[in-house]
Amino acid sequence: MANNLAAFNAEVWSKSIIMNLDRKNVMLPFTDRRFEGEVDGVGSVVKVRTLGNIIMSDYTSGGSISYQDLIPSVETMTVANQKSFAFSVDDVDKIQNDEDLLQLYAGRGAVAIGNTVDDHIFTTYSSAHTDNKITSGGAGSDGNGAVVTLTATTSGTSVYDNLVLAGVALSNKNAELTDRWVVIDPKTHGLLLKDTNNFSRATDKGDAITSNGVISGGPVGPGGVGMVGRCAGFNVFLSTALPRNGSTGKYIVYGQGQPIHYVSKLTNVEAIRLETQFGTAIRGLLVHQAKVFTENAKRLGYIYATI
């Protein structure tokens, strides 16, 4: 009897993978994805308009009013990053397993894609505004070679003190006080756990109430996946994928809201019968790109710390 491949059609697979991807990705919630529908494939160019500032002028009673011309700036993002995935489901496994293999493999596939997406979005750390780059010299010094050796509670080098510097840097750029976030690694998380005066971690509900007044379910602040607590006005998230400068330093990425633009499209998701075995292969192509535009760079920063 021929296999029924209805469950493996491209539309179902795309939706299943995207659904799982949204649940498992740490950096994705910190991105603006409003332009995803404009991606046709690699080489697509996405245009983003940034509104200019309104200028206030003196006014004299009875005098004439000069009207400002509104000229938004236009920046472009070319989609150039491509990644593929492919795996097979053996007919014997399908027959002997009473689980929904589509959902099981969609979840595992989403983890792999999510790691790829996280790694790519993390690369935008270098686009942070210079004043938001915190090194051993303080804020504003671009730091390959000025690594901060973070501590738990030592004044000036504690994680808390450096997050205070990060908060000041964002405020100096007029970034909002709400929805501030930082992504740390396990070692930095361990240091924070020793700082019981400044690092707060209650329950999921407690953190939700503290961060944005949410009592019932739902994500905490922007994101929600991987949140481990709050410190110095930041929602703190944990990841093992922080970008590194070789074996010298790591970049603890922080920001406000969604300063990173990200576009993606799962294309050519398809199921095929394998010629050399009794099984079905699933494969697809992820086309995506992340970028930080000039104005949004003011809402993104990093702490350059020892690994």
C-alpha positions in Angstrom: 0.0 0.0 0.0 1.3 3.4 -0.9 2.1 5.9 1.9 -0.3 8.7 2.5 1.9 11.8 2.3 -0.8 14.4 2.9 0.7 15.2 6.3 4.0 16.1 4.7 2.9 18.8 2.2 4.9 22.0 2.0 2.2 24.3 3.5 1.8 22.2 6.6 5.5 21.8 7.1 6.2 25.5 6.7 3.6 26.4 9.2 4.7 23.8 11.7 8.3 24.8 11.5 7.6 28.5 11.8 5.3 27.9 14.8 8.0 25.9 16.6 10.7 28.4 15.6 8.8 31.3 17.3 8.6 29.3 20.5 12.3 28.3 20.7 14.2 31.3 19.5 15.8 33.8 22.0 16.8 36.7 19.8 13.8 36.6 17.3 11.5 38.6 19.6 13.9 41.5 19.7 13.6 42.0 15.9 11.2 43.9 13.8 9.7 41.5 11.3 7.1 43.7 9.6 8.7 43.3 6.2 8.9 39.5 5.9 6.1 39.4 3.3 8.3 41.3 0.8 11.0 38.5 0.6 10.8 36.5 -2.6 14.2 34.9 -2.3 17.9 35.6 -2.1 18.7 38.9 -3.7 15.4 40.5 -2.6 15.8 44.1 -1.5 13.7 45.4 1.4 13.3 49.2 1.7 12.7 50.7 5.1 11.7 54.3 5.6 12.8 56.2 8.7 10.8 59.3 9.6 12.7 62.5 10.1 12.3 64.8 13.1 9.8 67.6 13.3 11.4 71.0 13.9 9.9 73.6 16.3 10.1 77.3 15.3 9.4 80.6 17.0 6.0 82.0 16.2 4.9 85.7 16.3 1.3 86.7 16.4 0.2 87.7 13.0 3.3 86.4 11.4 3.5 83.8 8.6 4.1 80.1 9.3 6.9 78.2 7.5 6.0 74.6 6.7 8.6 72.0 7.0 9.2 69.6 4.1 8.9 66.0 5.2 11.7 63.9 3.7 12.0 60.4 5.3 15.3 58.6 4.8 15.2 55.3 3.0 17.6 52.5 3.8 17.8 49.1 2.1 18.5 45.6 3.2 19.5 42.9 0.6 18.6 39.4 1.6 21.8 37.4 1.0 21.9 34.6 3.6 20.7 31.1 2.7 20.6 27.9 4.8 19.1 24.5 3.9 17.8 21.6 6.0 17.0 18.0 5.0 16.2 14.8 6.8 14.3 11.6 6.1 11.5 9.6 7.8 11.8 5.9 7.3 8.5 4.1 6.6 9.2 1.5 9.2 9.6 4.2 11.9 6.4 5.8 10.7 4.5 2.5 11.0 5.9 1.5 14.4 5.6 5.0 16.0 2.2 6.1 17.3 3.3 9.7 17.8 2.7 12.4 15.2 6.1 12.3 13.5 5.4 15.6 11.6 5.2 17.6 14.8 8.1 15.7 16.4 10.4 16.4 13.6 9.0 19.9 13.1 10.1 20.6 16.7 13.6 19.2 16.1 13.9 21.0 12.8 12.8 24.2 14.4 15.6 23.9 17.0 18.2 23.6 14.3 16.7 26.5 12.3 16.3 28.5 15.5 20.0 28.1 16.3 20.9 29.3 12.8 18.6 32.3 13.1 19.9 33.2 16.6 23.5 33.0 15.3 22.7 35.3 12.4 20.7 37.9 14.4 23.5 38.0 17.0 26.0 39.1 14.3 24.3 42.5 14.2 25.9 43.3 17.6 28.7 45.1 15.7 26.1 47.6 14.4 25.5 49.0 17.8 26.1 52.7 18.3 29.6 53.4 19.4 28.4 55.1 22.6 26.6 51.9 23.6 29.7 49.7 23.3 30.9 49.1 26.9 34.5 47.9 27.5 37.0 48.1 30.3 37.3 51.8 29.3 33.7 52.4 30.0 30.9 53.2 27.5 31.8 54.6 24.1 35.1 52.8 23.5 35.0 50.2 20.8 36.6 47.3 22.3 38.7 44.6 20.7 41.3 44.5 23.4 39.6 46.3 26.1 37.8 43.4 27.7 35.9 43.7 31.0 36.6 41.0 33.5 33.1 40.7 35.1 32.6 39.9 38.7 29.7 39.2 41.0 29.8 42.1 43.4 33.1 44.0 43.0 32.5 47.7 42.5 33.1 48.8 38.9 33.4 45.3 37.4 30.2 43.7 38.7 27.6 42.6 36.1 25.2 45.0 37.8 27.6 48.0 37.5 28.1 47.3 33.8 24.4 46.9 33.2 23.9 50.3 34.9 26.4 51.7 32.4 24.4 50.1 29.6 21.2 51.6 30.9 22.8 55.1 31.1 24.0 54.7 27.5 20.5 53.8 26.3 19.0 56.8 28.2 21.6 59.1 26.7 20.2 58.1 23.3 16.6 58.7 24.5 15.7 55.0 24.4 12.5 54.3 26.3 12.9 52.9 29.8 10.4 50.0 29.1 11.2 46.8 27.3 15.0 46.9 27.9 16.7 43.5 27.6 20.1 41.9 27.8 21.2 38.4 26.7 23.9 36.8 28.8 25.8 33.5 28.9 25.7 30.9 31.6 28.9 32.2 33.3 27.5 35.7 33.6 24.2 34.2 34.8 26.2 32.4 37.6 27.8 35.8 38.6 24.3 37.4 38.8 23.0 34.6 41.0 25.6 35.6 43.6 24.4 39.2 43.5 21.3 38.8 45.6 21.0 42.6 46.2 20.6 43.5 42.5 19.5 40.4 40.6 15.8 39.5 41.1 14.2 36.2 40.1 10.9 35.3 41.5 8.5 33.1 39.6 7.3 33.3 36.0 4.2 35.2 37.2 6.3 37.4 39.6 8.7 38.4 36.8 5.8 39.1 34.5 4.2 41.5 37.1 7.6 43.1 37.7 8.5 43.7 34.1 5.2 44.8 32.5 2.3 44.3 34.8 1.1 41.1 33.2 -0.6 38.8 35.7 -2.0 36.0 33.5 0.0 34.0 31.0 2.0 35.2 28.0 5.6 36.1 27.4 7.5 38.4 29.7 8.4 41.7 28.1 9.7 41.4 24.6 10.4 37.8 24.1 9.8 35.6 27.1 11.8 32.6 25.9 14.9 32.2 28.1 14.2 34.9 30.6 16.0 34.3 33.9 15.3 37.4 35.9 15.7 41.2 36.1 18.7 43.5 36.8 19.3 47.2 36.6 16.1 47.8 34.7 16.8 45.0 32.1 14.9 41.8 31.5 17.7 39.2 31.5 17.7 36.4 29.0 20.1 33.3 28.9 21.7 32.0 25.7 24.8 29.8 24.9 25.1 31.5 21.5 26.7 34.9 22.4 29.0 36.1 19.6 32.7 35.9 20.4 36.0 37.4 19.3 38.0 34.3 19.0 39.1 33.1 22.5 39.5 36.6 23.8 36.1 38.1 24.5 32.3 37.6 24.3 29.7 40.2 23.5 26.8 40.5 26.0 24.2 42.0 23.8 21.6 44.5 25.2 19.0 46.8 23.8 15.5 48.3 24.0 12.5 47.1 22.1 13.1 45.7 18.6 16.2 47.5 17.2 17.0 44.8 14.7 15.2 44.3 11.4 14.9 40.7 10.3 13.3 39.2 7.2 13.0 35.6 6.4 11.1 33.1 4.3 11.0 29.3 4.2 11.1 28.5 0.5 10.9 25.2 -1.4 9.8 23.1 1.5 9.0 19.8 0.0 8.5 16.1 0.6 10.1 13.6 -1.7 10.2 9.8 -1.9 13.8 8.5 -1.6 15.1 6.3 -4.3 17.5 4.2 -2.2 15.2 3.4 0.7 11.6 3.1 1.8 11.2 6.6 3.3 10.2 10.2 2.8 12.7 13.0 2.9 11.8 16.6 4.0 13.9 19.4 2.8 13.7 23.2 2.6 15.5 26.4 2.1 15.6 29.3 4.6 16.4 32.7 3.1 16.9 35.4 5.7 18.7 38.6 6.6 19.2 40.7 9.7 20.3 44.4 9.8 20.4 47.3 12.2 19.5 50.7 10.5 21.2 53.9 11.6 18.6 55.3 13.9 17.9 51.9 15.6 21.7 51.5 16.4 21.0 53.9 19.2 18.9 51.2 20.9 21.5 48.4 20.6 24.7 47.8 22.5 27.0 45.3 24.0 29.3 44.7 26.9 32.6 43.2 25.8 33.6 40.8 28.5 36.1 38.0 29.0 35.1 34.5 28.0 
